[in-house]
Amino acid sequence: MTYKPFDLQLFAAPTNATVSTDLEPAISVDFTTRLAENITELQNLLGIIDPEPMAAGTLIKIYKLSQYNTPDQVGEGEVIPLTEIKRELAKTIELTLNKYRRQTTAEAVQKVGQAIAINASDEKLVSGVRKDVKKDFYAVLGTGTGTATGTTLQAALAASWGKVKKVFDDEDATPIYFVSSDDVASYLGTAQVTMQTAFGFNYIENFLGLGTTVVSPSLPSGVVIATARENLRCAYVPASGGDLAQVFSLTADTTGLVGMTHQVSPDNASIDTLIFSGVKFYPELLDGVILSTITGNPDGLDNLVVTSIAGTNVGDTKITVSPTLTAGNSYKYQIADNATLPALDQNVRLWSVWDGTSDITAATGKEICIVECDSNYLAKKGGVAVVTAKA
């Protein structure tokens, strides 16, 4: 019997075939790098410099500060009583390792190619990772214990600004706000603003002069969430080292925030995409998170968008109002710690007169209420802004 040698080239991989070494780590590197860059963008937006690596299952403790007494003042030379302030545990959340998996069949790769069957579908999986991180973050922000109110979006933002400054009065606090897209829609219809995006968040820098405002359709309308950037933290389960990364051959970028792998499953001729993510953003102090309710203008008073910037002279502020003044009407104003809008058709004859252009003397941090009234001094429109005066 004559044995014919096998023609080995018949068993070589076909030209341009997608094999395991093509998929891993090339695709994983690309996706993990982009996802980690997204998370880094979010860190920058929130002002978080150093995320903290922790083991899965670590309990993250969120605190609140409570004052238990208000001692009476004493005379000269007498012992001053102590004011008791306690740092108490307000909430505990667990740092969990989230897992995401999808599968691409050989038929899908053959039919539409790798770019659509694997890469494009993985984009959808990655968006799910981003969505879960945002969902968890909004959920914990929604348990904030600080409160404020305002009749309009601007008034609610102003009230939140004031509360954040009070909570962090011993720090150079940088407020950041989270609002529903529904609540900013009317404002955006009359103003020119530039939206930016980070990690799927839309945000406006220095919105109304109060600070960075994140706009999301995921948030309920009628509530502004505010805190200081200095109050926000980030913890994560490292995906770039240890047994987890070794056992699952995870690919991660230098940050180690996200791990990903693609593996061929010969038993069913498919490609598995597997993502591990354990990133969680949270506030350190729960009473440093202010939930400000938008109550709406009383009795149908139309809204004015009022802004305040430093004026020409020390102690003065320059006010701008939108929309423009209705023919035959005039402006009146009041300054207070917590300015209140009048009701529709309330008489504001005794309020201060403003010509619509001149600077107004007011202290930074106060609130100014601008009202548009008719010839009989009946209020028709109004808005509130936090004062910024020239120092």
Phi and psi in degrees as a GROMACS rama.xvg file:
@    title "Ramachandran Plot"
@    xaxis  label "Phi"
@    yaxis  label "Psi"
@TYPE xy
-102.669  127.7  THR-2
-96.3265  127.189  TYR-3
-97.8564  125.02  LYS-4
-59.7788  146.583  PRO-5
-66.625  142.094  PHE-6
-85.803  91.6254  ASP-7
-62.5846  -27.6152  LEU-8
-64.1391  -19.2663  GLN-9
-66.7825  -20.1987  LEU-10
-100.852  2.43979  PHE-11
-72.96  153.985  ALA-12
-62.8509  137.613  ALA-13
-59.8625  152.57  PRO-14
-59.7632  137.127  THR-15
68.2384  11.8426  ASN-16
-70.5432  145.122  ALA-17
-87.1745  114.738  THR-18
-112.612  172.495  VAL-19
-56.7894  -41.4668  SER-20
-67.7947  -22.1651  THR-21
-73.8058  -32.5306  ASP-22
-84.0608  -34.1985  LEU-23
-126.646  119.09  GLU-24
-104.291  10.5043  PRO-25
-53.8248  -53.0348  ALA-26
-66.3997  -43.7444  ILE-27
-60.8275  -41.099  SER-28
-60.4128  -45.2109  VAL-29
-61.6541  -49.0338  ASP-30
-70.2092  -43.464  PHE-31
-65.2542  -36.9004  THR-32
-63.2715  -46.3815  THR-33
-66.2689  -40.5286  ARG-34
-67.4714  -41.4748  LEU-35
-64.7629  -37.0529  ALA-36
-64.8102  -37.1182  GLU-37
-60.92  -45.0106  ASN-38
-64.9596  -38.8151  ILE-39
-62.9973  -38.8886  THR-40
-60.365  -41.2331  GLU-41
-65.3639  -40.4598  LEU-42
-56.8829  -45.5837  GLN-43
-64.1444  -40.6159  ASN-44
-61.6305  -42.5832  LEU-45
-83.7777  -7.58508  LEU-46
79.8799  24.5709  GLY-47
-95.5641  121.085  ILE-48
-89.0979  -50.2547  ILE-49
-122.988  99.0421  ASP-50
-61.0925  147.746  PRO-51
-102.881  119.61  GLU-52
-73.7508  133.054  PRO-53
-141.925  160.339  MET-54
-77.6657  148.332  ALA-55
-58.9373  136.957  ALA-56
96.0482  -7.29553  GLY-57
-63.127  136.99  THR-58
-92.5441  120.638  LEU-59
-93.9269  124.513  ILE-60
-102.591  127.496  LYS-61
-109.875  133.515  ILE-62
-113.58  169.712  TYR-63
-138.421  153.27  LYS-64
-103.002  129.576  LEU-65
-126.326  134.378  SER-66
-99.953  124.453  GLN-67
-97.8289  -13.6508  TYR-68
-152.903  159.345  ASN-69
-128.399  91.232  THR-70
-63.1819  149.001  PRO-71
-71.2402  152.932  ASP-72
-72.4855  150.377  GLN-73
-121.397  164.691  VAL-74
-79.6454  178.28  GLY-75
-61.1945  130.071  GLU-76
83.31  -8.5017  GLY-77
-82.9898  156.967  GLU-78
-69.2201  129.988  VAL-79
-84.6243  121.029  ILE-80
-64.4843  153.296  PRO-81
-81.9144  141.001  LEU-82
-92.2718  122.347  THR-83
-91.6628  115.946  GLU-84
-123.102  126.921  ILE-85
-116.983  143.028  LYS-86
-98.3144  109.415  ARG-87
-115.119  149.408  GLU-88
-68.8122  124.833  LEU-89
-106.782  -32.382  ALA-90
-161.433  145.756  LYS-91
-124.653  128.848  THR-92
-124.294  148.419  ILE-93
-98.7462  134.217  GLU-94
-82.8394  107.939  LEU-95
-107.713  156.477  THR-96
-95.62  113.158  LEU-97
-91.0741  140.709  ASN-98
-122.182  137.09  LYS-99
-132.8  135.319  TYR-100
-144.769  139.499  ARG-101
-141.129  164.741  ARG-102
-133.782  136.925  GLN-103
-116.889  126.461  THR-104
-82.617  161.063  THR-105
-62.2583  -35.7383  ALA-106
-64.3914  -37.968  GLU-107
-65.8693  -40.9667  ALA-108
-64.6269  -42.8804  VAL-109
-66.6271  -34.6095  GLN-110
-76.8229  -47.5129  LYS-111
-118.276  -4.55558  VAL-112
89.0457  163.329  GLY-113
-61.6817  -40.4039  GLN-114
-58.4464  -38.3685  ALA-115
-91.2695  -46.3396  ILE-116
-63.978  -38.6632  ALA-117
-107.046  -60.0989  ILE-118
-61.6508  -50.846  ASN-119
-64.6321  -38.6438  ALA-120
-69.3647  -34.8306  SER-121
-65.0503  -30.3487  ASP-122
-57.8221  -40.4663  GLU-123
-66.2688  -39.067  LYS-124
-63.9438  -42.4921  LEU-125
-64.0245  -37.8944  VAL-126
-63.4475  -30.2852  SER-127
-65.9767  -36.7318  GLY-128
-62.0816  -48.2277  VAL-129
-59.7522  -43.3041  ARG-130
-61.9311  -40.6331  LYS-131
-67.6658  -38.4081  ASP-132
-62.3438  -45.059  VAL-133
-65.7313  -41.5268  LYS-134
-60.1602  -45.5395  LYS-135
-64.2334  -39.5562  ASP-136
-65.2685  -46.6052  PHE-137
-63.8121  -35.6084  TYR-138
-62.9571  -43.7165  ALA-139
-73.951  -33.8756  VAL-140
-62.7972  -35.3206  LEU-141
-67.5808  -9.34269  GLY-142
-97.1325  9.4201  THR-143
-56.178  148.419  GLY-144
-104.63  -7.84028  THR-145
-78.8278  147.04  GLY-146
-133.552  154.935  THR-147
-161.323  167.608  ALA-148
-139.808  157.388  THR-149
-159.856  145.569  GLY-150
-74.7785  -23.439  THR-151
-129.47  172.528  THR-152
-57.1368  -45.9645  LEU-153
-64.7373  -41.4432  GLN-154
-65.3405  -39.0868  ALA-155
-66.321  -40.0374  ALA-156
-62.8949  -41.8628  LEU-157
-64.082  -43.114  ALA-158
-63.8349  -39.0566  ALA-159
-63.7956  -43.8608  SER-160
-55.4097  -46.3412  TRP-161
-62.9529  -41.5223  GLY-162
-67.902  -40.799  LYS-163
-61.7375  -42.8911  VAL-164
-62.4728  -36.798  LYS-165
-69.8219  -42.6367  LYS-166
-63.6981  -39.7083  VAL-167
-109.436  44.728  PHE-168
-68.8042  -17.768  ASP-169
-96.7767  8.25624  ASP-170
-127.756  160.196  GLU-171
-85.5597  74.122  ASP-172
-71.214  142.323  ALA-173
-114.972  101.154  THR-174
-65.3066  148.049  PRO-175
-139.77  142.065  ILE-176
-123.916  152.004  TYR-177
-130.028  118.967  PHE-178
-133.774  158.772  VAL-179
-75.5484  144.005  SER-180
-62.8683  -26.7238  SER-181
-63.5502  -37.1217  ASP-182
-77.2178  -19.9759  ASP-183
-99.7931  -5.11891  VAL-184
-60.2056  -45.2744  ALA-185
-66.9402  -35.9835  SER-186
-66.8097  -43.2252  TYR-187
-66.0441  -19.3736  LEU-188
-72.6491  -17.5868  GLY-189
-121.845  9.52395  THR-190
-139.851  152.075  ALA-191
-96.0516  112.998  GLN-192
-132.182  159.078  VAL-193
-112.921  117.394  THR-194
-85.9801  140.106  MET-195
-124.388  166.206  GLN-196
-131.596  137.782  THR-197
-146.515  121.383  ALA-198
57.5774  32.9954  PHE-199
82.545  -1.05992  GLY-200
-87.2231  134.358  PHE-201
-95.162  135.016  ASN-202
-145.515  157.274  TYR-203
-120.396  122.802  ILE-204
-75.1871  135.307  GLU-205
51.5242  47.0205  ASN-206
-63.9472  124.063  PHE-207
56.7849  21.3206  LEU-208
76.9475  7.80226  GLY-209
-101.3  -18.5579  LEU-210
138.071  178.664  GLY-211
-66.3415  131.623  THR-212
-122.675  120.971  THR-213
-90.4129  128.544  VAL-214
-110.785  126.113  VAL-215
-142.79  135.903  SER-216
-73.1726  -11.1721  PRO-217
-78.0455  -17.5503  SER-218
-87.9792  147.488  LEU-219
-70.5957  144.085  PRO-220
-73.746  156.371  SER-221
89.269  1.18392  GLY-222
-135.299  131.648  VAL-223
-105.846  127.436  VAL-224
-103.62  127.705  ILE-225
-134.652  148.245  ALA-226
-158.445  -177.568  THR-227
-98.1967  141.716  ALA-228
-56.2873  -33.9176  ARG-229
-65.9514  -13.0259  GLU-230
-91.3589  -6.13346  ASN-231
-98.1064  141.749  LEU-232
-131.81  163.928  ARG-233
-138.075  130.68  CYS-234
-124.514  151.891  ALA-235
-152.862  156.069  TYR-236
-91.1215  115.566  VAL-237
-60.7305  133.534  PRO-238
-110.61  3.71687  ALA-239
-102.469  -0.108241  SER-240
-153.703  175.641  GLY-241
84.4407  -176.029  GLY-242
-63.944  -37.1049  ASP-243
-58.4319  -50.0207  LEU-244
-65.5888  -37.0832  ALA-245
-72.0772  -45.8763  GLN-246
-65.0318  -40.7923  VAL-247
-98.6889  6.81531  PHE-248
50.9474  49.8939  SER-249
-74.6734  141.259  LEU-250
-101.169  131.527  THR-251
-142.968  156.604  ALA-252
-83.6918  -172.821  ASP-253
-65.0457  -24.6536  THR-254
-73.5509  -29.4917  THR-255
72.3266  16.5652  GLY-256
-72.5914  -32.4167  LEU-257
-137.445  140.371  VAL-258
-119.181  143.084  GLY-259
-146.301  149.265  MET-260
-148.838  151.844  THR-261
-122.569  128.268  HIS-262
-134.273  140.081  GLN-263
-81.3997  132.624  VAL-264
-109.381  97.3012  SER-265
-68.4371  -22.1606  PRO-266
-67.6081  -27.5456  ASP-267
-129.41  16.0333  ASN-268
52.6785  62.4597  ALA-269
-146.057  169.008  SER-270
-115.281  124.241  ILE-271
-95.4394  133.61  ASP-272
-107.482  127.453  THR-273
-130.155  127.875  LEU-274
-123.936  134.674  ILE-275
-114.125  130.328  PHE-276
-142.855  130.819  SER-277
-134.593  51.5264  GLY-278
-101.808  131.569  VAL-279
-140.336  127.875  LYS-280
-101.795  140.857  PHE-281
-158.91  158.034  TYR-282
-87.4576  145.794  PRO-283
-76.7242  -40.8054  GLU-284
-115.199  122.099  LEU-285
-73.6679  -31.1729  LEU-286
-77.2527  -4.4928  ASP-287
-88.7783  2.88056  GLY-288
-105.181  116.935  VAL-289
-102.937  126.853  ILE-290
-103.282  109.096  LEU-291
-105.202  122.322  SER-292
-88.6625  132.294  THR-293
-88.8629  108.969  ILE-294
-85.4366  -17.5664  THR-295
90.9286  147.747  GLY-296
-63.2804  137.269  ASN-297
-66.7  134.356  PRO-298
52.2648  36.2301  ASP-299
81.4961  17.3666  GLY-300
-64.1006  127.394  LEU-301
-68.3469  154.138  ASP-302
-90.0204  137.933  ASN-303
-112.675  135.065  LEU-304
-91.3552  112.257  VAL-305
-111.155  131.973  VAL-306
-125.325  151.064  THR-307
-131.599  128.51  SER-308
-132.006  168.539  ILE-309
-59.3624  135.449  ALA-310
-84.6227  -168.084  GLY-311
-75.5597  -43.9978  THR-312
-102.681  156.728  ASN-313
-58.2738  132.259  VAL-314
87.0498  -1.062  GLY-315
-106.67  153.149  ASP-316
-125.485  147.815  THR-317
-103.075  123.5  LYS-318
-105.707  136.002  ILE-319
-123.758  147.728  THR-320
-132.709  139.773  VAL-321
-137.311  138.084  SER-322
-73.823  175.243  PRO-323
-68.808  162.459  THR-324
-63.6871  134.215  LEU-325
-72.3045  138.633  THR-326
-55.6008  132.737  ALA-327
91.0699  -12.4972  GLY-328
-97.1787  171.374  ASN-329
-144.602  169.635  SER-330
-103.936  144.019  TYR-331
-130.882  156.729  LYS-332
-148.301  159.634  TYR-333
-138.347  149.474  GLN-334
-120.454  133.106  ILE-335
-155.993  170.865  ALA-336
-66.4172  -41.5782  ASP-337
-133.193  89.3816  ASN-338
-67.6545  141.742  ALA-339
-120.184  132.028  THR-340
-73.7028  144.927  LEU-341
-78.0999  169.403  PRO-342
-79.019  161.25  ALA-343
-57.6592  132.153  LEU-344
68.6442  13.9426  ASP-345
-71.329  140.686  GLN-346
-77.5897  123.104  ASN-347
-117.415  29.1011  VAL-348
-55.578  -37.0958  ARG-349
-84.179  -2.64316  LEU-350
-71.9335  163.497  TRP-351
-70.7622  146.635  SER-352
-89.319  140.026  VAL-353
-132.701  134.713  TRP-354
-84.3522  -1.95407  ASP-355
93.4916  -8.83952  GLY-356
-131.959  -34.6065  THR-357
-68.3159  147.776  SER-358
-65.2346  152.724  ASP-359
-118.732  136.686  ILE-360
-80.1508  120.687  THR-361
-162.12  150.444  ALA-362
-84.6499  140.454  ALA-363
-57.8466  135.514  THR-364
97.4926  -20.5887  GLY-365
-71.809  169.009  LYS-366
-111.99  138.825  GLU-367
-115.992  129.439  ILE-368
-106.561  118.786  CYS-369
-103.353  128.629  ILE-370
-123.142  134.622  VAL-371
-96.7875  122.952  GLU-372
-122.899  161.784  CYS-373
-87.1718  -171.857  ASP-374
-65.8145  -16.471  SER-375
-98.6156  12.4174  ASN-376
65.2786  27.2978  TYR-377
-92.6253  127.08  LEU-378
-65.7102  132.21  ALA-379
-119.309  -35.9355  LYS-380
-139.162  158.079  LYS-381
-163.532  158.171  GLY-382
-159.96  160.512  GLY-383
-128.361  142.662  VAL-384
-139.79  152.667  ALA-385
-82.831  132  VAL-386
-74.8036  133.957  VAL-387
-119.765  110.014  THR-388
-106.463  158.554  ALA-389
-70.6909  128.799  LYS-390
